[in-house]
């Protein structure tokens, strides 16, 4: 929950050891959820949580912010890109059973957009934004928040799975 997330971030903010905040966002999840239903959407969110648990160490903090947004706090900044790539790879490998054969082979689903019109939406991918305390002073909450938001925006601007590390 959010209280646990805030407490974990606060703990990392006051520590000088290397650490990173990793923000994960599922792209096209709303369209998937609308097309396949909330039960299937919940199963996909569980896949994301299982993926995080499988790729991260027990010492890493893993949290579900809400919706299709997740967070990881890790001290393993030396292998940060490797961790992000492992998460993308493991999640992507587990996706096929969540789609009909037709949608998977086509590479997209047809669902309603926010304006109620049918649109083609790609298979769900992950945008990852990571910020290390070597790049940003974690004790400055406003700067940290702005930097994470900027990294997330840059990651979301890319097509498919993406990783932006600051």
Buried (B, 14 or more C-beta within 10 A) or exposed (E): EEEEBEEBBEEBBEEEEBBBBBBBBBBBBBBBBBBBEEEBBEEBBEBBBEBBEEBBEEEBBBBBBEEBBBBBBBBBBEEBEEBBBBBBEBBBEBBEEBBEEEBBEEEBBEBBEEEEEEEEBBBBBBBBBBBBBEBBEBEEEEEBEEBBEBBBEBBEEEEEBBBBBB
